[in-house]
Every structure is written in C-alpha cells, then in structure tokens.
Amino acid sequence: MVESYRTMYAQAIDVTDSRFLGGFGVYRHYREPSTPDNRDVITPNNDTPYSWIWFDLRAEPIVVTVPEIERYYIIPVTDLYTIYSGYIGTRLTGSGPGSYLVAGPSWRGDVPAGISGVIRVTTDFAMSATRTELTNDGIESLARVQSSYEVQPLSKFLGEVTPPTPPQLDWPVWDEEGASGPWFFDALDFLLGLSPVLPEDAEIRGRLAEIGLDGSGTFASKRLNADSAAAFSAGQAQALTDMSAREKTMQSNLGLFGTREEMSGRYDDRNQGARIGLYGLPPEESWYGGWLVDSVGEFLQGALGYTVRFEADELPKARFFWSATMYTLPIRYLSENPISRYSIGDRTDGLIYGEDGSLTLAFTHAEPVEPALRANWLPAPDGPFTVILRAYGADETMVRGEYQVPPVHRYTP
C-alpha cells in the first residue's frame, strides 16, 4: 500500500510533480515505450505503453467506455490494497465495445441500462495502469486507441445532476527517504483509514490497531520511544531481508497478483509482488518470470555478462506475444544503453535463431562480438541487474507453473 502511495502522490496529488496526471479521473497516456527517464513506477512495462488514471469513488461511480479494439489491451482496476477489483480487456471482456461501471464500497444504486459489466472496488480510491499493445502500426495508431478510452462520472453518463464534491483530504507529503524507515508506518496508518476493514482482514487489522496502526491517521513514528522505534525498524528490516531471500529463488509471478478471491489473506505474497513489480498482472493475463541470479546462484552483474539459450520448445508460449526487459537494481528502472534497447522478444526485428529453432540472448554491458549475439543483445548496466520475462496470454503450462525459464550462464567472448 505504501509503495503504491508513492505513485498515487506523484500522479494524482502533487501538482508540482512532472508525473502529475491532472488529478483524479483523468487519463495520462504514454504514447511511446518507456525509457530510463520514466519513473512513475518500478519495473515499467515496455511492450504495452501505459495509460495511468486514479479514481475518487466517494461521491459516485465512474463509467469506463471502450470501442471495438483490434489489438491486445487491458484496463485493470486496482484498489488501495493493490488487489485487482476487476478487468476490462481483450482476454476477459473481448475486443467489442462496452461501458463498465466502477463503484466504490458505499455505492448502493441500481445498475443503469447500457452497462456491460460492474467492477466493485473495496476502497473509495482506486487506479488503473492501463496497457495497450504497441503494434507495428506505430505510435499514431497506438494514440488513437488510447484516446478512445472514455471515463466519466455516472451522473454525466446518465445526464443527471452531479452530486456534491467530497471534502479535500490532508494527504501526507511523500517522503522518499522516510519510506524506507519509520515514516513508512505513518503513511500506512493514513492509508488504512481510507481502506474499510474487510472480514478476511479483521484479525490482522486488529493486531495492527494494537500497535497504533488503527487507521486514524494519527500514528507518528517521531513520537515513539527508543525501544518502540527500534522494534518497528527491526520488523521492517526483517521483512525486507525475508523478501530478498525469497526473490532469489523465484521463477515466476504465480500467486503474487490477482483478485481478492485469489489473494485474500496472502499478505506476504502481495508484498512480494509489490516489491518485484508493483501493479503486476496475474499470470493468466501476463505471466512473469525471469532472472536475478545466474546458473550457480550468484546475483547478476552486467560487467560479467551472460547468455541464456532457449531451445525451440522452451520459448514462451503466448497467445499474444512475449518479451524480456532489463532493469537496474536496487530500484527496478530501465537501464540506459547505447542502442536504446530496453526489451527484446518475439516481435523484435532482426533476431537470429539457430537452425534448430533455438534462441540465445545476451545480457552484457559490453557489446558482444559474435554477430548472432549482437543481434540478440539486451544491454545490461555495468552493475547489478534483473531481467523480467513476460508472456501475454500465456498458455496453461505457464499458468499452472509447469514452465521453467532456462538458466543464464556466464558469457566468455
């Protein structure tokens, strides 16, 4: 929740931030693939440019309307817990037109005529990191599809009087340095106040309340005594250590992202998902795997260089497409490189496959000398990095967890 607030504050609240969208209920479309300069969120997706939007559902629901769209897209609606409330898109609702109602927890109205589906959100604030496939038709074609997403309040959709504007909230100013320390809990307490206690969370919310995180927004880490402050810091450090250890052995995003029915009570899994790829999609929509360590278990370092070989039957099986994207560490942003290539995949022009259908990719800081590896080069930073493999519309073997990514090996020119 706190990691998500970093994005929310920049995009919907802080008017001085270059990433500000214009407030709630306003789409901001990225017309091109992400670059190292794009830092709205960690692990930016470089296949389907984002359209960001935040919703304030306190006064009334909103209606999202889409036309017929003949390419892959998804409009996932995420609550403040970073759990998915529902999806609009190619895989689930098809490529045809429709209008979809997105309603907060307090709405009790009747669903009007002309609504194709209803997404009920557990919190009054929600967001969508909408993705639209960038095809060979180019940027102008992408822009037309992105601009076709229409968002309006229900009252406007019905031609009725707009309800009163909800009161302004006293949003905590985002503290980048504090988020890795005790201020984290100040932000969490505020966010819990915007998030109703759900039945499945009653026990853990009660435990949080016992240590002062009751959702009142009054928790102040600066007022903790030395022993309490040390205990909070120790717990925070242990959690980060545990997540880092787990990440080293992870092969995919199975069990990390999904709806409330899928993710209820799975707090460690949800935190792990936010750590490696905030707003990641569930595997049936977009399967994520990749590499953080090499074949002998050592963390990847660009200066060393690596290759990974997919046999013909090991290539990701995706209904739509697949890609591998390079990220820096410790913060997962795209890596600056001399050829401005941040991802590589089955839609990349000029890939060289083996005569047997295999494909070998190079993850190196220095340009490979072999022509085939140069064509299949995904440039790495000089220091630590990770690569995330994505398969859009993954087949059942991937969704069931039966697919294993091949190991990466040290590269010797």
Secondary structure by P-SEA (a helix, b strand, c coil): caaaaaaaaacccccccccccccccbbbbbccccccccccccccccccccbbbbbbcccbbbbbbbcccccccccccccccccccccccccccccccbbbbbbcccccccccccccbbbbbcccccccbbbbbbccccaaaaaaaaaaccccccccccccccccccccccccccccccccccaaaaaaaaaaaaccccccaaaaaaaaaaaccccccccccccccaaaaaaaaaaaaaaaaaaaaaaaaccccccccccccccccaaaaaaaaaaacccccccccccccccccccccccccccccbbbbbccccccccccccbbbbbbccccccccccccccccccccccccccccbbbbbbbcccccccaaaaaaccccccccbbbbbbbcccccccccccccccccccccc
